[in-house]
Amino acid sequence: MAVLAVQQIRKMRGGAQGQLMLGADGHFYVVKFQNNPQHTRVLANEFLASKLAAAVGLTVPQVELVEVSSWLIDNTPDLVMEIGKTLVRCKPGLQFGSRFAGGLMPGQVADYLPEEQLLEVRNLAEFAGILALDKWTGNANGRQAVFVRRRRERRYKAVFIDFGYCFHAGEWRFEDAPLRGVYFRNTVYRNIKAWNAFEPWLSSMERMPAETLWAAAGEIPPEWYGGDMGEMEALVEKLLARRSRIRELIEAFAGSDRRPFPQWGKEGAEAEATGWNPERRGTSMSNKRIEGHAG
């Protein structure tokens, strides 16, 4: 069931021109609209990749379908899209909503931390897990994260956001390159010494039941991808097939000029085979198909 948006708070930064909005449930959401300047499929990408990230235990905002009424758009001057030099009213209906990370008070949310604070991030190890997910989903953008803390907390926690360019944005294809889908600072990878640094997230992706992907895809409103069920089914099938390639894609990044894992194999790190464990590939592709949007 969709959350009803009741108030626009402010426009957010970014190419999709999202809006911070208050939902009828009392929570704040970053809302991306169907007629955003990037592509309508960006909404489907955000929803599906966020669901997969949450399924393997990564720290991502809760995602919801958000209903924005024509009345609210007509009575809120700032609910517009800048398309070139033209202002276009936001399209009413079901939009993508990501629960706003942190709070509205200064100091509770940061998008950049100095080196010393970055190294103290409470879930720094999760950058290995989100790297695996970005490689799996073919994220064509750099990895985005914000850092949140509650009042009186000293250390921040990373929250991974912005999955719109997974599956190559509106193109729904995979163009793998070593430096795509990675965080811009090597600091977050410096403690990766062996394959066990990617656990439990990597194995969870490799073993993810096909039903989990089909269920997440089935929650996406068809209008977010032009109503072409065949295209959505093809995307899910490609994701199922790519589970066995995640390690290969991580290795390509490891061997790049970035040299992201300087500690690999050092200091008595557990020796692990770099090859694939067939049992980690998960179940074979299911014959299950999307039966329609559940909501």
C-alpha positions as CSV (number, residue, x, y, z in Angstrom):
1,M,0.0,0.0,0.0
2,A,1.4,3.4,-1.0
3,V,2.3,6.1,1.5
4,L,0.4,9.4,0.8
5,A,2.6,12.5,0.5
6,V,1.1,15.4,2.4
7,Q,3.7,18.1,2.2
8,Q,6.7,19.1,0.2
9,I,9.7,20.2,2.3
10,R,12.5,21.1,-0.1
11,K,14.1,20.1,-3.4
12,M,17.1,17.7,-3.2
13,R,20.3,17.8,-5.1
14,G,20.9,15.4,-7.9
15,G,20.1,14.7,-11.5
16,A,16.7,13.1,-10.7
17,Q,15.6,16.3,-9.0
18,G,14.1,14.5,-6.1
19,Q,11.9,16.2,-3.4
20,L,12.0,15.8,0.3
21,M,8.4,15.2,1.3
22,L,6.4,14.3,4.4
23,G,4.3,11.2,4.3
24,A,1.0,10.7,6.0
25,D,2.8,8.0,8.1
26,G,4.9,10.8,9.7
27,H,8.1,9.9,8.0
28,F,10.2,12.0,5.6
29,Y,10.9,10.6,2.1
30,V,13.2,11.5,-0.7
31,V,10.7,11.2,-3.6
32,K,11.7,10.7,-7.2
33,F,9.0,11.4,-9.8
34,Q,8.1,9.5,-12.9
35,N,8.9,12.4,-15.2
36,N,12.3,13.1,-13.7
37,P,15.0,14.2,-16.2
38,Q,17.0,11.0,-16.1
39,H,14.5,8.3,-17.0
40,T,11.3,6.8,-15.7
41,R,13.0,3.5,-15.2
42,V,15.3,5.1,-12.6
43,L,12.4,4.6,-10.2
44,A,12.2,0.9,-10.9
45,N,16.0,0.6,-10.5
46,E,16.0,2.4,-7.2
47,F,13.3,0.1,-5.9
48,L,14.6,-3.2,-7.1
49,A,18.3,-2.6,-6.2
50,S,17.3,-1.2,-2.8
51,K,15.2,-4.3,-2.1
52,L,18.1,-6.6,-3.1
53,A,20.5,-4.6,-0.9
54,A,18.2,-4.9,2.1
55,A,17.6,-8.6,1.5
56,V,21.3,-9.3,2.0
57,G,21.6,-7.1,5.1
58,L,23.2,-3.9,3.8
59,T,22.3,-0.6,5.3
60,V,19.9,1.2,2.9
61,P,16.9,3.4,3.5
62,Q,13.5,1.7,3.7
63,V,11.8,2.2,0.3
64,E,8.1,2.7,-0.3
65,L,5.7,3.6,-3.1
66,V,4.6,7.2,-2.5
67,E,1.4,8.6,-3.9
68,V,1.5,12.3,-4.8
69,S,-1.9,13.8,-5.6
70,S,-2.7,16.2,-8.3
71,W,-4.1,18.6,-5.6
72,L,-0.7,18.7,-3.8
73,I,1.2,19.3,-7.0
74,D,-1.2,22.0,-8.1
75,N,-0.9,23.8,-4.7
76,T,2.8,23.5,-4.3
77,P,4.8,25.8,-6.6
78,D,8.1,24.0,-6.0
79,L,6.9,20.6,-7.3
80,V,8.3,21.2,-10.7
81,M,11.0,19.6,-12.9
82,E,13.6,21.7,-14.8
83,I,13.8,20.1,-18.2
84,G,16.3,22.2,-20.1
85,K,15.1,25.7,-19.7
86,T,11.5,24.7,-19.2
87,L,9.7,24.2,-15.9
88,V,7.3,21.2,-16.0
89,R,4.9,20.2,-13.2
90,C,5.7,17.0,-11.4
91,K,3.6,14.1,-12.6
92,P,1.0,12.9,-10.1
93,G,0.6,9.3,-9.1
94,L,2.9,6.6,-7.7
95,Q,6.4,7.7,-7.2
96,F,9.5,6.2,-5.6
97,G,10.2,7.1,-2.0
98,S,13.3,6.4,0.0
99,R,13.1,7.0,3.8
100,F,15.2,10.1,4.6
101,A,18.4,9.0,6.3
102,G,19.2,10.6,9.6
103,G,17.5,13.8,10.9
104,L,16.9,17.3,9.8
105,M,19.2,18.9,12.4
106,P,22.7,20.0,11.4
107,G,25.4,17.5,12.1
108,Q,23.1,14.4,11.9
109,V,23.8,13.7,8.2
110,A,27.0,14.3,6.2
111,D,27.9,13.3,2.7
112,Y,31.6,13.7,3.3
113,L,33.8,12.8,6.2
114,P,37.5,13.6,6.9
115,E,39.8,10.6,6.7
116,E,40.0,10.1,10.5
117,Q,36.2,10.1,10.9
118,L,35.7,7.9,7.8
119,L,38.0,5.2,9.3
120,E,35.8,5.2,12.4
121,V,32.5,4.7,10.6
122,R,30.7,2.0,12.5
123,N,29.8,-0.2,9.5
124,L,32.9,0.6,7.3
125,A,33.1,-3.1,6.4
126,E,29.8,-2.8,4.5
127,F,31.6,-1.0,1.7
128,A,32.8,-4.4,0.6
129,G,29.2,-5.7,0.5
130,I,27.8,-2.8,-1.4
131,L,30.7,-3.1,-3.9
132,A,29.6,-6.7,-4.6
133,L,26.0,-5.5,-5.1
134,D,27.0,-2.6,-7.4
135,K,29.0,-5.0,-9.5
136,W,26.1,-7.5,-9.6
137,T,23.6,-4.8,-10.6
138,G,25.9,-3.1,-13.1
139,N,25.8,0.3,-11.4
140,A,27.0,2.7,-14.1
141,N,27.5,5.5,-11.5
142,G,29.9,6.0,-8.6
143,R,28.8,4.6,-5.3
144,Q,26.9,7.1,-3.2
145,A,26.6,7.1,0.6
146,V,25.6,9.4,3.4
147,F,26.8,9.2,7.0
148,V,24.3,9.6,9.8
149,R,24.5,9.7,13.6
150,R,22.1,10.4,16.4
151,R,22.4,13.2,18.8
152,R,25.2,12.7,21.3
153,E,26.7,9.9,19.1
154,R,30.3,10.5,18.0
155,R,30.7,7.9,15.3
156,Y,28.8,7.9,12.0
157,K,27.1,5.1,10.2
158,A,27.1,4.7,6.4
159,V,23.8,4.5,4.6
160,F,24.0,3.6,0.9
161,I,21.7,5.6,-1.4
162,D,21.1,6.3,-5.0
163,F,20.6,3.2,-7.1
164,G,19.1,4.9,-10.1
165,Y,22.0,4.0,-12.4
166,C,22.0,0.3,-11.7
167,F,21.2,-1.7,-14.8
168,H,22.7,1.3,-16.8
169,A,19.8,3.6,-15.9
170,G,17.1,3.6,-18.5
171,E,18.8,1.2,-20.8
172,W,18.6,-2.0,-18.8
173,R,21.8,-3.5,-20.0
174,F,25.1,-4.3,-18.4
175,E,28.3,-2.6,-19.5
176,D,30.8,-3.8,-17.0
177,A,33.9,-1.7,-16.3
178,P,36.4,-2.1,-13.4
179,L,35.9,1.5,-12.0
180,R,32.1,1.7,-12.3
181,G,30.0,1.3,-9.2
182,V,32.8,2.0,-6.8
183,Y,33.3,4.5,-4.0
184,F,35.6,7.4,-4.9
185,R,37.9,7.0,-1.8
186,N,40.1,3.9,-1.4
187,T,40.0,4.4,2.4
188,V,36.8,2.4,2.6
189,Y,38.5,-0.7,1.1
190,R,41.9,-0.6,2.8
191,N,41.0,-3.3,5.3
192,I,39.9,-5.9,2.7
193,K,42.5,-8.7,2.9
194,A,40.6,-11.7,1.6
195,W,37.3,-12.9,0.2
196,N,35.9,-13.3,3.8
197,A,35.8,-9.5,4.0
198,F,32.8,-9.6,1.6
199,E,30.8,-11.9,3.8
200,P,28.1,-12.5,4.6
201,W,26.8,-10.2,1.8
202,L,28.6,-11.8,-1.2
203,S,27.4,-15.4,-0.4
204,S,23.9,-14.1,0.2
205,M,23.9,-12.6,-3.3
206,E,25.3,-15.7,-4.9
207,R,22.7,-17.9,-3.1
208,M,19.8,-15.5,-3.3
209,P,16.6,-17.5,-4.2
210,A,15.1,-16.6,-7.5
211,E,11.8,-16.0,-5.7
212,T,13.3,-13.1,-3.9
213,L,14.1,-11.2,-7.1
214,W,10.8,-12.1,-8.7
215,A,8.9,-10.9,-5.6
216,A,10.8,-7.5,-5.5
217,A,10.2,-7.0,-9.3
218,G,6.5,-7.8,-8.8
219,E,6.1,-4.9,-6.4
220,I,7.2,-2.3,-9.0
221,P,4.4,-0.4,-10.6
222,P,4.3,-1.2,-14.4
223,E,4.1,2.5,-15.3
224,W,7.7,2.9,-14.0
225,Y,9.0,0.8,-16.9
226,G,6.4,1.4,-19.6
227,G,4.3,-1.6,-18.7
228,D,6.6,-4.0,-20.7
229,M,6.5,-7.1,-18.5
230,G,8.8,-8.9,-21.0
231,E,11.5,-6.2,-20.4
232,M,11.3,-6.6,-16.6
233,E,11.4,-10.4,-16.8
234,A,14.5,-10.2,-19.0
235,L,16.2,-7.9,-16.5
236,V,15.5,-10.3,-13.6
237,E,16.7,-13.3,-15.6
238,K,20.0,-11.4,-16.4
239,L,20.4,-10.7,-12.7
240,L,19.9,-14.3,-11.8
241,A,22.5,-15.3,-14.4
242,R,25.0,-12.7,-13.1
243,R,25.1,-14.1,-9.6
244,S,28.0,-16.3,-10.6
245,R,30.0,-13.4,-12.0
246,I,30.2,-11.1,-9.0
247,R,33.6,-12.4,-7.9
248,E,35.0,-12.0,-11.4
249,L,33.8,-8.4,-11.5
250,I,35.3,-7.6,-8.1
251,E,38.6,-9.1,-9.2
252,A,38.6,-6.8,-12.2
253,F,38.3,-3.8,-9.9
254,A,41.0,-5.3,-7.6
255,G,43.4,-5.4,-10.6
256,S,42.7,-1.9,-11.8
257,D,45.1,1.1,-11.4
258,R,43.2,2.1,-8.4
259,R,44.8,-0.7,-6.4
260,P,41.9,-0.6,-3.9
261,F,42.9,-3.6,-1.7
262,P,46.5,-3.0,-0.6
263,Q,46.2,-5.4,2.3
264,W,45.0,-8.4,0.2
265,G,46.7,-11.5,1.4
266,K,48.8,-9.8,4.1
267,E,49.0,-10.2,7.9
268,G,47.8,-13.8,8.0
269,A,44.6,-13.2,6.1
270,E,42.7,-16.4,5.6
271,A,43.7,-18.1,2.4
272,E,40.7,-18.5,0.2
273,A,40.4,-19.8,-3.3
274,T,39.8,-17.1,-5.8
275,G,37.7,-19.4,-8.0
276,W,34.0,-20.0,-7.7
277,N,32.3,-22.3,-5.3
278,P,29.5,-23.8,-7.4
279,E,27.3,-24.0,-4.2
280,R,27.4,-20.2,-3.9
281,R,25.7,-19.7,-7.2
282,G,22.2,-20.3,-5.8
283,T,19.3,-22.0,-7.4
284,S,18.9,-22.3,-11.1
285,M,16.7,-19.8,-12.9
286,S,13.1,-20.1,-11.9
287,N,10.2,-20.4,-14.3
288,K,8.3,-18.0,-12.1
289,R,7.2,-14.8,-13.8
290,I,5.9,-11.5,-12.7
291,E,2.2,-11.6,-12.1
292,G,1.7,-7.9,-11.7
293,H,2.1,-5.1,-9.3
294,A,1.0,-6.0,-5.7
295,G,-0.4,-2.7,-4.5
